[in-house]
Amino acid sequence: MGNDSNTISLCVGDIVYDTVSGEIGILLSRVVRSPDKEPYPYSRMPSGFVLYAWRVWWVPPDDTLYTESGLVGMIESGRLILYKNI
């Protein structure tokens, strides 16, 4: 996927619609994990590696954590439709 995550900008409050399940998700918060600042299991990642993830609240209720690149990939593939928070 290369640098594609720079073409889609995700923000708190954005809504995603799952075209397969029909569920709706709201992006609640962005989580940043780094082996330099986090305990195990993140300490096993290479130094300098940073993992970006999003906490998503789904309807029906479900609080799930997705990697940012995973969300972007699902948006680009058409699995999720992104509705920007204005």
Biopython code that builds the backbone (N, CA, C, O; Angstrom):
import numpy as np
from Bio.PDB.StructureBuilder import StructureBuilder

atoms = [
    (1, "MET", "N", (0.818, -1.180, 0.000)),
    (1, "MET", "CA", (0.000, 0.000, 0.000)),
    (1, "MET", "C", (0.864, 1.246, 0.000)),
    (1, "MET", "O", (0.374, 2.326, -0.328)),
    (2, "GLY", "N", (2.082, 1.134, 0.343)),
    (2, "GLY", "CA", (3.013, 2.240, 0.249)),
    (2, "GLY", "C", (2.628, 3.432, 1.096)),
    (2, "GLY", "O", (2.390, 3.296, 2.296)),
    (3, "ASN", "N", (2.566, 4.597, 0.480)),
    (3, "ASN", "CA", (2.300, 5.842, 1.185)),
    (3, "ASN", "C", (0.837, 6.245, 1.107)),
    (3, "ASN", "O", (0.513, 7.411, 1.333)),
    (4, "ASP", "N", (-0.066, 5.300, 0.789)),
    (4, "ASP", "CA", (-1.471, 5.615, 0.589)),
    (4, "ASP", "C", (-2.137, 6.182, 1.829)),
    (4, "ASP", "O", (-3.119, 6.915, 1.710)),
    (5, "SER", "N", (-1.627, 5.861, 3.036)),
    (5, "SER", "CA", (-2.261, 6.357, 4.247)),
    (5, "SER", "C", (-2.210, 7.874, 4.318)),
    (5, "SER", "O", (-2.938, 8.474, 5.108)),
    (6, "ASN", "N", (-1.357, 8.516, 3.501)),
    (6, "ASN", "CA", (-1.290, 9.970, 3.484)),
    (6, "ASN", "C", (-2.398, 10.580, 2.633)),
    (6, "ASN", "O", (-2.670, 11.774, 2.753)),
    (7, "THR", "N", (-3.050, 9.783, 1.767)),
    (7, "THR", "CA", (-4.085, 10.315, 0.900)),
    (7, "THR", "C", (-5.448, 10.343, 1.588)),
    (7, "THR", "O", (-6.318, 11.113, 1.183)),
    (8, "ILE", "N", (-5.650, 9.532, 2.607)),
    (8, "ILE", "CA", (-6.890, 9.522, 3.372)),
    (8, "ILE", "C", (-6.567, 10.017, 4.773)),
    (8, "ILE", "O", (-5.736, 9.443, 5.476)),
    (9, "SER", "N", (-7.236, 11.089, 5.162)),
    (9, "SER", "CA", (-7.009, 11.670, 6.469)),
    (9, "SER", "C", (-8.154, 11.282, 7.399)),
    (9, "SER", "O", (-9.308, 11.634, 7.154)),
    (10, "LEU", "N", (-7.829, 10.555, 8.467)),
    (10, "LEU", "CA", (-8.829, 10.139, 9.442)),
    (10, "LEU", "C", (-8.806, 11.083, 10.631)),
    (10, "LEU", "O", (-7.737, 11.521, 11.058)),
    (11, "CYS", "N", (-9.988, 11.402, 11.174)),
    (11, "CYS", "CA", (-10.107, 12.317, 12.301)),
    (11, "CYS", "C", (-11.120, 11.784, 13.309)),
    (11, "CYS", "O", (-12.030, 11.032, 12.958)),
    (12, "VAL", "N", (-10.947, 12.185, 14.560)),
    (12, "VAL", "CA", (-11.917, 11.846, 15.595)),
    (12, "VAL", "C", (-13.285, 12.353, 15.154)),
    (12, "VAL", "O", (-13.420, 13.492, 14.707)),
    (13, "GLY", "N", (-14.301, 11.497, 15.284)),
    (13, "GLY", "CA", (-15.657, 11.865, 14.907)),
    (13, "GLY", "C", (-16.049, 11.433, 13.508)),
    (13, "GLY", "O", (-17.228, 11.468, 13.157)),
    (14, "ASP", "N", (-15.058, 11.018, 12.689)),
    (14, "ASP", "CA", (-15.391, 10.506, 11.364)),
    (14, "ASP", "C", (-16.239, 9.241, 11.520)),
    (14, "ASP", "O", (-16.107, 8.504, 12.498)),
    (15, "ILE", "N", (-17.101, 9.010, 10.547)),
    (15, "ILE", "CA", (-17.985, 7.847, 10.564)),
    (15, "ILE", "C", (-17.601, 6.943, 9.398)),
    (15, "ILE", "O", (-17.335, 7.416, 8.293)),
    (16, "VAL", "N", (-17.575, 5.637, 9.658)),
    (16, "VAL", "CA", (-17.338, 4.657, 8.603)),
    (16, "VAL", "C", (-18.547, 3.732, 8.521)),
    (16, "VAL", "O", (-19.134, 3.361, 9.538)),
    (17, "TYR", "N", (-18.906, 3.370, 7.295)),
    (17, "TYR", "CA", (-20.018, 2.458, 7.050)),
    (17, "TYR", "C", (-19.456, 1.193, 6.432)),
    (17, "TYR", "O", (-18.775, 1.249, 5.408)),
    (18, "ASP", "N", (-19.740, 0.037, 7.052)),
    (18, "ASP", "CA", (-19.272, -1.255, 6.553)),
    (18, "ASP", "C", (-20.263, -1.748, 5.505)),
    (18, "ASP", "O", (-21.405, -2.074, 5.830)),
    (19, "THR", "N", (-19.827, -1.803, 4.249)),
    (19, "THR", "CA", (-20.711, -2.174, 3.145)),
    (19, "THR", "C", (-21.082, -3.651, 3.160)),
    (19, "THR", "O", (-22.027, -4.046, 2.478)),
    (20, "VAL", "N", (-20.368, -4.477, 3.914)),
    (20, "VAL", "CA", (-20.668, -5.910, 3.979)),
    (20, "VAL", "C", (-21.641, -6.208, 5.116)),
    (20, "VAL", "O", (-22.649, -6.882, 4.905)),
    (21, "SER", "N", (-21.346, -5.711, 6.323)),
    (21, "SER", "CA", (-22.176, -6.031, 7.485)),
    (21, "SER", "C", (-23.299, -5.014, 7.710)),
    (21, "SER", "O", (-24.268, -5.309, 8.410)),
    (22, "GLY", "N", (-23.174, -3.822, 7.123)),
    (22, "GLY", "CA", (-24.158, -2.771, 7.335)),
    (22, "GLY", "C", (-23.971, -2.018, 8.640)),
    (22, "GLY", "O", (-24.802, -1.181, 8.996)),
    (23, "GLU", "N", (-22.891, -2.303, 9.360)),
    (23, "GLU", "CA", (-22.641, -1.634, 10.631)),
    (23, "GLU", "C", (-22.050, -0.244, 10.408)),
    (23, "GLU", "O", (-21.421, 0.022, 9.384)),
    (24, "ILE", "N", (-22.261, 0.626, 11.374)),
    (24, "ILE", "CA", (-21.737, 1.988, 11.340)),
    (24, "ILE", "C", (-20.760, 2.145, 12.497)),
    (24, "ILE", "O", (-21.051, 1.732, 13.620)),
    (25, "GLY", "N", (-19.595, 2.743, 12.226)),
    (25, "GLY", "CA", (-18.585, 2.960, 13.254)),
    (25, "GLY", "C", (-18.207, 4.425, 13.359)),
    (25, "GLY", "O", (-18.207, 5.150, 12.364)),
    (26, "ILE", "N", (-17.884, 4.855, 14.573)),
    (26, "ILE", "CA", (-17.422, 6.218, 14.818)),
    (26, "ILE", "C", (-15.990, 6.157, 15.332)),
    (26, "ILE", "O", (-15.707, 5.426, 16.282)),
    (27, "LEU", "N", (-15.085, 6.910, 14.722)),
    (27, "LEU", "CA", (-13.696, 6.953, 15.169)),
    (27, "LEU", "C", (-13.617, 7.767, 16.452)),
    (27, "LEU", "O", (-13.872, 8.971, 16.447)),
    (28, "LEU", "N", (-13.260, 7.099, 17.563)),
    (28, "LEU", "CA", (-13.254, 7.731, 18.878)),
    (28, "LEU", "C", (-11.925, 8.375, 19.237)),
    (28, "LEU", "O", (-11.890, 9.496, 19.743)),
    (29, "SER", "N", (-10.818, 7.658, 18.972)),
    (29, "SER", "CA", (-9.506, 8.191, 19.351)),
    (29, "SER", "C", (-8.418, 7.499, 18.557)),
    (29, "SER", "O", (-8.555, 6.344, 18.152)),
    (30, "ARG", "N", (-7.329, 8.231, 18.341)),
    (30, "ARG", "CA", (-6.148, 7.686, 17.671)),
    (30, "ARG", "C", (-5.156, 7.265, 18.746)),
    (30, "ARG", "O", (-4.885, 8.009, 19.688)),
    (31, "VAL", "N", (-4.624, 6.066, 18.590)),
    (31, "VAL", "CA", (-3.684, 5.505, 19.551)),
    (31, "VAL", "C", (-2.328, 5.379, 18.862)),
    (31, "VAL", "O", (-2.245, 4.896, 17.733)),
    (32, "VAL", "N", (-1.278, 5.806, 19.533)),
    (32, "VAL", "CA", (0.075, 5.693, 18.992)),
    (32, "VAL", "C", (0.872, 4.777, 19.905)),
    (32, "VAL", "O", (0.938, 5.004, 21.113)),
    (33, "ARG", "N", (1.475, 3.744, 19.332)),
    (33, "ARG", "CA", (2.280, 2.800, 20.106)),
    (33, "ARG", "C", (3.705, 2.800, 19.558)),
    (33, "ARG", "O", (3.922, 2.780, 18.346)),
    (34, "SER", "N", (4.665, 2.822, 20.471)),
    (34, "SER", "CA", (6.076, 2.834, 20.101)),
    (34, "SER", "C", (6.846, 1.963, 21.086)),
    (34, "SER", "O", (6.588, 2.025, 22.288)),
    (35, "PRO", "N", (7.791, 1.150, 20.600)),
    (35, "PRO", "CA", (8.561, 0.303, 21.511)),
    (35, "PRO", "C", (9.427, 1.102, 22.466)),
    (35, "PRO", "O", (9.831, 0.598, 23.514)),
    (36, "ASP", "N", (9.716, 2.350, 22.106)),
    (36, "ASP", "CA", (10.560, 3.188, 22.960)),
    (36, "ASP", "C", (9.810, 3.688, 24.198)),
    (36, "ASP", "O", (10.431, 4.096, 25.179)),
    (37, "LYS", "N", (8.458, 3.654, 24.148)),
    (37, "LYS", "CA", (7.667, 4.210, 25.245)),
    (37, "LYS", "C", (6.657, 3.231, 25.833)),
    (37, "LYS", "O", (5.998, 3.547, 26.823)),
    (38, "GLU", "N", (6.528, 2.053, 25.240)),
    (38, "GLU", "CA", (5.491, 1.112, 25.652)),
    (38, "GLU", "C", (6.093, -0.168, 26.219)),
    (38, "GLU", "O", (7.172, -0.587, 25.799)),
    (39, "PRO", "N", (5.412, -0.780, 27.154)),
    (39, "PRO", "CA", (5.845, -2.076, 27.680)),
    (39, "PRO", "C", (5.539, -3.196, 26.686)),
    (39, "PRO", "O", (4.977, -2.952, 25.618)),
    (40, "TYR", "N", (5.911, -4.416, 27.042)),
    (40, "TYR", "CA", (5.597, -5.598, 26.246)),
    (40, "TYR", "C", (4.122, -5.602, 25.898)),
    (40, "TYR", "O", (3.343, -5.225, 26.773)),
    (41, "PRO", "N", (3.648, -5.984, 24.722)),
    (41, "PRO", "CA", (4.399, -6.599, 23.628)),
    (41, "PRO", "C", (5.034, -5.601, 22.674)),
    (41, "PRO", "O", (5.768, -5.996, 21.768)),
    (42, "TYR", "N", (4.757, -4.283, 22.867)),
    (42, "TYR", "CA", (5.284, -3.290, 21.947)),
    (42, "TYR", "C", (6.800, -3.179, 22.041)),
    (42, "TYR", "O", (7.447, -2.767, 21.078)),
    (43, "SER", "N", (7.374, -3.540, 23.185)),
    (43, "SER", "CA", (8.820, -3.458, 23.352)),
    (43, "SER", "C", (9.539, -4.439, 22.433)),
    (43, "SER", "O", (10.754, -4.333, 22.260)),
    (44, "ARG", "N", (8.816, -5.396, 21.837)),
    (44, "ARG", "CA", (9.431, -6.370, 20.930)),
    (44, "ARG", "C", (9.494, -5.849, 19.499)),
    (44, "ARG", "O", (10.069, -6.511, 18.634)),
    (45, "MET", "N", (8.917, -4.676, 19.226)),
    (45, "MET", "CA", (8.976, -4.084, 17.897)),
    (45, "MET", "C", (10.337, -3.418, 17.718)),
    (45, "MET", "O", (10.968, -3.034, 18.702)),
    (46, "PRO", "N", (10.797, -3.276, 16.473)),
    (46, "PRO", "CA", (12.080, -2.611, 16.233)),
    (46, "PRO", "C", (12.061, -1.176, 16.744)),
    (46, "PRO", "O", (11.034, -0.501, 16.679)),
    (47, "SER", "N", (13.188, -0.718, 17.247)),
    (47, "SER", "CA", (13.309, 0.657, 17.733)),
    (47, "SER", "C", (12.977, 1.625, 16.601)),
    (47, "SER", "O", (13.388, 1.421, 15.458)),
    (48, "GLY", "N", (12.243, 2.663, 16.922)),
    (48, "GLY", "CA", (11.859, 3.638, 15.913)),
    (48, "GLY", "C", (10.557, 3.311, 15.212)),
    (48, "GLY", "O", (10.005, 4.163, 14.514)),
    (49, "PHE", "N", (10.049, 2.093, 15.381)),
    (49, "PHE", "CA", (8.784, 1.683, 14.770)),
    (49, "PHE", "C", (7.635, 2.325, 15.532)),
    (49, "PHE", "O", (7.623, 2.317, 16.763)),
    (50, "VAL", "N", (6.670, 2.879, 14.810)),
    (50, "VAL", "CA", (5.499, 3.484, 15.428)),
    (50, "VAL", "C", (4.255, 2.867, 14.804)),
    (50, "VAL", "O", (4.144, 2.783, 13.581)),
    (51, "LEU", "N", (3.318, 2.436, 15.646)),
    (51, "LEU", "CA", (2.073, 1.835, 15.193)),
    (51, "LEU", "C", (0.936, 2.797, 15.506)),
    (51, "LEU", "O", (0.741, 3.186, 16.657)),
    (52, "TYR", "N", (0.187, 3.178, 14.476)),
    (52, "TYR", "CA", (-0.974, 4.039, 14.650)),
    (52, "TYR", "C", (-2.223, 3.182, 14.565)),
    (52, "TYR", "O", (-2.345, 2.342, 13.674)),
    (53, "ALA", "N", (-3.152, 3.390, 15.489)),
    (53, "ALA", "CA", (-4.401, 2.630, 15.496)),
    (53, "ALA", "C", (-5.540, 3.561, 15.883)),
    (53, "ALA", "O", (-5.321, 4.643, 16.428)),
    (54, "TRP", "N", (-6.756, 3.123, 15.592)),
    (54, "TRP", "CA", (-7.956, 3.894, 15.914)),
    (54, "TRP", "C", (-8.907, 3.054, 16.735)),
    (54, "TRP", "O", (-9.149, 1.889, 16.419)),
    (55, "ARG", "N", (-9.448, 3.643, 17.792)),
    (55, "ARG", "CA", (-10.511, 3.009, 18.566)),
    (55, "ARG", "C", (-11.813, 3.390, 17.869)),
    (55, "ARG", "O", (-12.117, 4.569, 17.690)),
    (56, "VAL", "N", (-12.579, 2.364, 17.478)),
    (56, "VAL", "CA", (-13.822, 2.565, 16.734)),
    (56, "VAL", "C", (-14.981, 2.012, 17.556)),
    (56, "VAL", "O", (-14.919, 0.887, 18.050)),
    (57, "TRP", "N", (-16.032, 2.807, 17.698)),
    (57, "TRP", "CA", (-17.257, 2.346, 18.361)),
    (57, "TRP", "C", (-18.249, 1.995, 17.260)),
    (57, "TRP", "O", (-18.653, 2.845, 16.467)),
    (58, "TRP", "N", (-18.634, 0.706, 17.232)),
    (58, "TRP", "CA", (-19.542, 0.195, 16.208)),
    (58, "TRP", "C", (-20.961, 0.112, 16.737)),
    (58, "TRP", "O", (-21.176, -0.110, 17.929)),
    (59, "VAL", "N", (-21.932, 0.292, 15.844)),
    (59, "VAL", "CA", (-23.340, 0.073, 16.146)),
    (59, "VAL", "C", (-23.767, -1.106, 15.293)),
    (59, "VAL", "O", (-23.707, -1.000, 14.068)),
    (60, "PRO", "N", (-24.200, -2.241, 15.873)),
    (60, "PRO", "CA", (-24.475, -2.456, 17.287)),
    (60, "PRO", "C", (-23.198, -2.340, 18.121)),
    (60, "PRO", "O", (-22.092, -2.523, 17.613)),
    (61, "PRO", "N", (-23.374, -2.026, 19.437)),
    (61, "PRO", "CA", (-22.239, -1.687, 20.306)),
    (61, "PRO", "C", (-21.090, -2.692, 20.295)),
    (61, "PRO", "O", (-21.257, -3.883, 20.558)),
    (62, "ASP", "N", (-19.923, -2.151, 19.979)),
    (62, "ASP", "CA", (-18.683, -2.919, 19.991)),
    (62, "ASP", "C", (-17.533, -1.933, 19.909)),
    (62, "ASP", "O", (-17.460, -1.142, 18.968)),
    (63, "ASP", "N", (-16.635, -1.970, 20.884)),
    (63, "ASP", "CA", (-15.467, -1.091, 20.930)),
    (63, "ASP", "C", (-14.272, -1.884, 20.413)),
    (63, "ASP", "O", (-13.846, -2.846, 21.051)),
    (64, "THR", "N", (-13.726, -1.487, 19.260)),
    (64, "THR", "CA", (-12.681, -2.259, 18.601)),
    (64, "THR", "C", (-11.518, -1.355, 18.226)),
    (64, "THR", "O", (-11.708, -0.172, 17.944)),
    (65, "LEU", "N", (-10.304, -1.918, 18.225)),
    (65, "LEU", "CA", (-9.099, -1.194, 17.842)),
    (65, "LEU", "C", (-8.623, -1.719, 16.485)),
    (65, "LEU", "O", (-8.439, -2.924, 16.310)),
    (66, "TYR", "N", (-8.424, -0.800, 15.520)),
    (66, "TYR", "CA", (-7.943, -1.155, 14.181)),
    (66, "TYR", "C", (-6.668, -0.381, 13.899)),
    (66, "TYR", "O", (-6.526, 0.759, 14.344)),
    (67, "THR", "N", (-5.735, -0.982, 13.166)),
    (67, "THR", "CA", (-4.569, -0.214, 12.741)),
    (67, "THR", "C", (-5.031, 0.822, 11.720)),
    (67, "THR", "O", (-5.993, 0.598, 10.985)),
    (68, "GLU", "N", (-4.343, 1.947, 11.685)),
    (68, "GLU", "CA", (-4.695, 3.007, 10.740)),
    (68, "GLU", "C", (-4.558, 2.512, 9.305)),
    (68, "GLU", "O", (-5.404, 2.802, 8.459)),
    (69, "SER", "N", (-3.486, 1.762, 9.034)),
    (69, "SER", "CA", (-3.306, 1.266, 7.662)),
    (69, "SER", "C", (-4.397, 0.265, 7.293)),
    (69, "SER", "O", (-4.786, 0.184, 6.128)),
    (70, "GLY", "N", (-4.897, -0.499, 8.266)),
    (70, "GLY", "CA", (-5.994, -1.429, 8.011)),
    (70, "GLY", "C", (-7.276, -0.692, 7.655)),
    (70, "GLY", "O", (-7.976, -1.075, 6.718)),
    (71, "LEU", "N", (-7.590, 0.372, 8.405)),
    (71, "LEU", "CA", (-8.776, 1.181, 8.098)),
    (71, "LEU", "C", (-8.657, 1.816, 6.719)),
    (71, "LEU", "O", (-9.603, 1.781, 5.931)),
    (72, "VAL", "N", (-7.494, 2.397, 6.427)),
    (72, "VAL", "CA", (-7.281, 3.040, 5.129)),
    (72, "VAL", "C", (-7.431, 2.006, 4.016)),
    (72, "VAL", "O", (-8.045, 2.293, 2.988)),
    (73, "GLY", "N", (-6.885, 0.820, 4.206)),
    (73, "GLY", "CA", (-7.004, -0.236, 3.200)),
    (73, "GLY", "C", (-8.449, -0.639, 2.957)),
    (73, "GLY", "O", (-8.848, -0.865, 1.815)),
    (74, "MET", "N", (-9.240, -0.730, 4.027)),
    (74, "MET", "CA", (-10.652, -1.086, 3.873)),
    (74, "MET", "C", (-11.445, 0.033, 3.200)),
    (74, "MET", "O", (-12.397, -0.240, 2.469)),
    (75, "ILE", "N", (-11.063, 1.288, 3.439)),
    (75, "ILE", "CA", (-11.714, 2.411, 2.765)),
    (75, "ILE", "C", (-11.370, 2.398, 1.278)),
    (75, "ILE", "O", (-12.250, 2.551, 0.431)),
    (76, "GLU", "N", (-10.088, 2.217, 0.963)),
    (76, "GLU", "CA", (-9.646, 2.204, -0.437)),
    (76, "GLU", "C", (-10.240, 1.038, -1.221)),
    (76, "GLU", "O", (-10.489, 1.158, -2.421)),
    (77, "SER", "N", (-10.471, -0.098, -0.543)),
    (77, "SER", "CA", (-11.018, -1.267, -1.236)),
    (77, "SER", "C", (-12.537, -1.198, -1.389)),
    (77, "SER", "O", (-13.128, -1.997, -2.116)),
    (78, "GLY", "N", (-13.166, -0.244, -0.706)),
    (78, "GLY", "CA", (-14.609, -0.124, -0.790)),
    (78, "GLY", "C", (-15.356, -0.882, 0.296)),
    (78, "GLY", "O", (-16.584, -0.817, 0.358)),
    (79, "ARG", "N", (-14.642, -1.596, 1.148)),
    (79, "ARG", "CA", (-15.292, -2.316, 2.263)),
    (79, "ARG", "C", (-15.939, -1.312, 3.214)),
    (79, "ARG", "O", (-17.065, -1.515, 3.669)),
    (80, "LEU", "N", (-15.211, -0.210, 3.516)),
    (80, "LEU", "CA", (-15.758, 0.835, 4.365)),
    (80, "LEU", "C", (-15.945, 2.112, 3.539)),
    (80, "LEU", "O", (-15.131, 2.427, 2.671)),
    (81, "ILE", "N", (-17.016, 2.830, 3.818)),
    (81, "ILE", "CA", (-17.232, 4.156, 3.226)),
    (81, "ILE", "C", (-16.988, 5.167, 4.343)),
    (81, "ILE", "O", (-17.552, 5.052, 5.431)),
    (82, "LEU", "N", (-16.135, 6.163, 4.061)),
    (82, "LEU", "CA", (-15.767, 7.179, 5.044)),
    (82, "LEU", "C", (-16.636, 8.419, 4.878)),
    (82, "LEU", "O", (-16.741, 8.984, 3.790)),
    (83, "TYR", "N", (-17.257, 8.828, 5.982)),
    (83, "TYR", "CA", (-18.011, 10.081, 6.029)),
    (83, "TYR", "C", (-17.272, 10.996, 7.004)),
    (83, "TYR", "O", (-17.208, 10.723, 8.203)),
    (84, "LYS", "N", (-16.719, 12.078, 6.475)),
    (84, "LYS", "CA", (-15.898, 12.984, 7.268)),
    (84, "LYS", "C", (-16.739, 13.772, 8.252)),
    (84, "LYS", "O", (-17.849, 14.202, 7.937)),
    (85, "ASN", "N", (-16.197, 13.959, 9.459)),
    (85, "ASN", "CA", (-16.799, 14.807, 10.472)),
    (85, "ASN", "C", (-16.525, 16.248, 10.080)),
    (85, "ASN", "O", (-15.373, 16.619, 9.854)),
    (86, "ILE", "N", (-17.538, 17.043, 9.999)),
    (86, "ILE", "CA", (-17.365, 18.444, 9.557)),
    (86, "ILE", "C", (-17.089, 19.320, 10.760)),
    (86, "ILE", "O", (-16.913, 20.530, 10.616)),
]
sb = StructureBuilder()
sb.init_structure("model")
sb.init_model(0)
sb.init_chain("A")
sb.init_seg("    ")
for serial, (resi, resn, name, xyz) in enumerate(atoms, 1):
    if name == "N":
        sb.init_residue(resn, " ", resi, " ")
    sb.init_atom(name, np.array(xyz, "f"), 0.0, 1.0, " ", f" {name:<3s}", serial, name[0])
structure = sb.get_structure()
